[in-house]
Amino acid sequence: MFFTSEKDIVYSLLCWGTIIFTSLAIFLNFSLSVLSIFSALIGLLAIGFLIWVWFGTNYKVEDKSIQIKYGPFKEKVLIQDINEIGKRKSKLITPALAIDRVLLRYGRYGEILITLKNESEFIDLLLTNNPRITLENHYL
């Protein structure tokens, strides 16, 4: 099953503001000098990366695991290894595009923060596959 990342106004403004600012900087300062061309290439790479992260952050549950994609980065978490699900507010850079996040604790020390549009459906699916998962008070 495929789940998309929730996107809030803070991350929307941060991501798209950076894209617009960088685009304007490239357009307004472009000339045929080597430095200008190099700067434009770096800016275009940054824009491409941000767009890739924006549209490429998702979570796929299949084959008893969660495939987490965050732009060019990928991670796999086995559902049987998940111990606890909780809620967190965080501004850390993780595979999440909103401040309100779902915390997945897995294995002995593993943690990952994600955001989901269909949070309850995702949690129900995980609990169906691993009934040993405990939920923090936010979900009880």
Secondary structure, 3 states (H helix, E strand, C coil): CEEECCECHHHHHHHHHHHHHHHHHHHHHCCCCHHHHHHHHHHHHHHHHHHHHHHCEEEEEECCEEEEEECCEEEEEEHHHEEEEEEEECCCCCCCECCEEEEEEECCCEEEEECCCCHHHHHHHHHHHCCCCEECHHHC
